[in-house]
Amino acid sequence: MEDNACTRCGACCASFRVDFAREELDANGGTVPEGLTVDLNDFTCRMRGTDHASPRCAALIGTVGVRAACGIHEWRPSPCREFGLRAPMGLGDEACARARARHGLPPLPH
């Protein structure tokens, strides 16, 4: 993972609920560690910790805005992959700016 403001921020991992299809779980042939999730129904699960009043994904390691990283980056669920498509370039978008503002951080360039 390239070292840039986006990939070491972690604000998105401590701002949004992360729901995804149960097929993405390692127990079902996917890659996301089942132990880091909670079941929602027969079809959907959620990353543990992302539905709290102060969300923080159970896979997040470090301090938001200082030095943070996804502990399962290689195995993260599709919503995280989609959110981070621009991460290798260190670019932010509106959702990124909201997450960063929630933690008192300035927005990244678009």
Secondary structure as GFF3:
##gff-version 3
##sequence-region A 1 110
A	DSSP	three_ten_helix	12	14	.	.	.	ID=ss1
A	DSSP	beta_strand	19	21	.	.	.	ID=ss2
A	DSSP	three_ten_helix	22	24	.	.	.	ID=ss3
A	DSSP	three_ten_helix	26	28	.	.	.	ID=ss4
A	DSSP	three_ten_helix	34	36	.	.	.	ID=ss5
A	DSSP	beta_strand	37	39	.	.	.	ID=ss6
A	DSSP	beta_strand	44	47	.	.	.	ID=ss7
A	DSSP	beta_strand	60	63	.	.	.	ID=ss8
A	DSSP	beta_strand	67	70	.	.	.	ID=ss9
A	DSSP	three_ten_helix	73	75	.	.	.	ID=ss10
A	DSSP	alpha_helix	78	83	.	.	.	ID=ss11
A	DSSP	three_ten_helix	84	89	.	.	.	ID=ss12
A	DSSP	alpha_helix	94	102	.	.	.	ID=ss13
###
